[in-house]
Amino acid sequence: VELVVMEATGGLEKSLAAELAEAGLAVVVANPRQVRDFAKGLGLLAKTDAIDAFVIARFAELVRPAVRPLPSEKQRDLRDLAARRRQLISMRVMEKNRMGQTNSPKIISSIKATLKMLDKQIADFNEQILHLLQSDPQWQNDLQNLMQVKGVGHVTAATLLAEMPELGTLNRRQAAALAGLAPFNCDSGQHAGRRRIRGGRASVRTALYMAGLSAIRFNPQIRAFYHRLRQAGKLKMVALTAALRKLLILLNNRLKQSRLHNVTQGVRA
């Protein structure tokens, strides 16, 4: 067996992928949207288990998706903790929105009790994430390096390490594309369309958005870059997206240089 390709199915694929990788097989967990688009390109609009199996096999044979190392057990634990924290924060936002939609004292009391419980759980998960990061020397070093960049707090740094473990190993284009911050052209003939970002990891973009707003205020390099774009006539969101991309590339380079320095020091020792 040269290559095993499966679609991501909401987490159901994780155990199978891990066991196949442990058995020494090359495994790729493909984006379902990419596989479905491939099926449409083959003219297969119907969808059944048999058709899906055929399409995935043809996708593996013709596209030959790149095999990437699967996350370790500790990396999966970190990602799961970060995902649960994100879910709790989403629930807290929904409860706060409901608070503004009612005047009933009983409902308000119920919402306040729920918010108190959610705040406690979020704090607990923050502690668990920090404890797990501090248990690994590489994570601990990466966390410190990321937090030295103005605008990046421990929550953003932890989210990046959990949701984008490739950070520090990528070039600038790969980093931007993986986070969904790379603008794509939309040109045809004489028409030059507006470049737009799409795809990528939404959780990474969300974390960078909050860090980017802070960096625009307190990070001299990002602030100067953002205001230069605004003065050149760029729309606010266009300038902000470019600032997020620059911040991500800065963080990627920082980790890359830190790891290279550590390797160099180790060789000298």
N, C-alpha and C positions, 0 to 999 in steps of 0.2 A: 504494500500500500504506500503510494507516494505522498498522497495528500488527502486529508479529511476536511471537508467543508460543510458547515452547518449554519443555519440562520440563527441570529439572536432571537430568543422567544420569551422575553420578559424574565429571564433568569433561569428558566427550566433547562437551558443548555449548559449551565456552568459545571454541574457534576460530571456530565458526560465528557465535556471538553477537558476537564482536569484529569480524569481517569485515562483518556486517550493519550494526553501529553505525558503522563507518568509512565505509560506503556511504551514511550519512545516514538510515537507517531506525530507527524507534522499536522497541526490542527489550525484551522482558521474559522473564527466566528464572524460570519459576514453580516453586513447591514441588510436587513430585509428589504429596505427600499431599493437598494442597489440591485438585489437579485430580482425584484419585481420589475424594475425598469429593464433589466436584461431580458426577462421573459417577454415583455412587450416588444422589445427589439426583435425577438424571434417570431413575433406574430402570435404568441400564446396569451390570449386574454382570459381564458378560463383558468380556474384555480381549484385543483384537487390535490390530495396527497400524492398521487401518482405523478401528476404534472409537476408539482413542486420538486419531487425527488429527481425527475428528469432534468428540470431547469437548473437545479443546484449542481448536478453532475456536469452539465454542459458549461455552467459558469466556472466551475473548478478547472475544467479542461481547457477552456478558451481564454479566460481572463487570468488564470493563475494568480489569485490574490496572494499578497505577500504574507509569509508566516511570521508572526510576531510572538515573542515569549509570552506565555500566559502569566497573569499575576500570581505571586506566591500566596500562601495561605495568610500571611500577615498583611499583605497588600489587600487581599480580599476583605479581611476583617476591617481594615481601615476604611476601605471604600463603603462597606456596609454601614459602618458607624456614621460616616459622613452623609450617606443617603438617608438614614433614619433621622438624623439631625435636621436635614433639609425638609423632610416630610413634616416634622414637628413645627418648624418655623412656618411652613405653609398653612398648617392648621391654626397656628396662632394668628396669622394675618386674617384668615377667614373669620375667626371668632371676634377679632377686633372690628371687622367690617359689620358683623351682626350686631355688635354693641351699638353702633350708630344707627341701626335700623329699627330699634325698639324703644319704647318708653315704659315697658312693663317692668316693675321692680323685681318680680320673681325671675324673669328671663335674664335681666341684668345681673342678678345675684348668681344665677347659674353660670353665666358667661364668665364672670369674675373668678368663680371657683375653677372653671376649666382653664382659664388663662394662668392661674396660679400653678395648677398642676403641670401645664405645658412648660412654663418657665422653669420649673424645677427639673423636669426631664431634659430640657435643652441644656441646662447647666450641668446635669449629670453626664450627658453625652459629650459636652465640651471637655470635661475632666477625663473621660475615658479615651477620647481622641488624643488629648495631650499626653496622657500616660503612655499610650501605645507608641506615639512618636518618640517619646523620650527613652523608650526601651530599646531603640535601634540607633547605634552611633551615626549611621549615614543620614537617617531621617533627622536626627537631632541637629547635625551639622547643617543640613539643607534648610531646616526650619529657621535656624539662626541667621543664615545667609539671606533668606527671603525677607525676613522681618527687618533686616538692616536697610532695606529700600523704603524710603519714606512713602507712606500711603498704604503699605502692606502690614496688616495686623496678623495676629496669630490665627484668626478664623480663616482669612484668605489664604495664608500660607498653608494651613492644614488642609484646606479644600483642594488646593493645587497639588499637594503631595498625594492626596487620596484619589482625586479624579483625573490627574494628568501625570502619572508616574514617569512618563517619557521625558518630562521637563529636564533639561540639562544634557540631553543626548540628541537634540534636534537642531536642524538649521533654522534660520528665521522664517522661511516659507513654510516649512513643515509645522513649526510651532503655531503660526498664525492660522493655518488650515485646520489643524487639529482642534483648535479652540473655536473655530467658526468665525474668525476675524479677518480672513483673507478675502478681499474684494474680487469678485469674478466679473469678467467682461460680458457684455451683452450686445455685441456688434453684429451688423449684417450689411454687407455692401457699403454704401455711403453713410448708413445710419450708425451713429455711435451712441449706444444706449448707456444708461446710468449703471455704474458698477455697484454691485450689491454683495453683501456677505450672506452666506447661508450654510446650513449644515453645521458640523462640528459639535462640540460638547456644551450643551446649554448650561450645565452646572458650573463649568469653568468660566463661561462668559458672565454669569450672574455674580460670581465671586469677584471677578475682575472689574465689573461695573462699579461695585461699591468701593473697591480699592482705587479705581481710576478717578472717581469723584474726589476722593481724599488727596490723591497724588496731584491733581490739577491745582489744588490749593497749596499743598505743602512740599511737593517735590519740584525743585527748581527746573530740572531737565524736562519733566513732563509738562509743567506749567508753561514754560517758554515755547515748547513745541505746540501745545494746544492753542495758545493765544496767537502764535504765528499763523496757524491755519485759519483761525477766525478772522484775523486781519486781512488774510488773502481772499476772504469772501466765502469760505467753506461754511456750510450749514452746521448748526450746533451739534447734531447727532453724528454727522460725518466727521467732524473734528474730534468728537469724543471717542468714536470708534477707532479712529487712527491713533488716539492717545492710548487707548486700551491695548491696541496692537503693539505699540512701542513699549509700553510697560511690560507686556508679556515677553517680548524679545529681550528686554533688559534683564528680566528675571531668569530667562533661559540661559543667557550668556553668563550671568553671575554664577549660576550653579555649575555650568560647564567649566568656567575658569577655576572655581573652588575645587572641583573634583580633579582637574588636571594638576593643580598645585599640590593636592594631597598625594596624588600618584607620584609626582616628582620628588616630593619630600620623602616618600616611602622608598623610592629607588636610591636616593642619596644615603638614607639611613642604612 
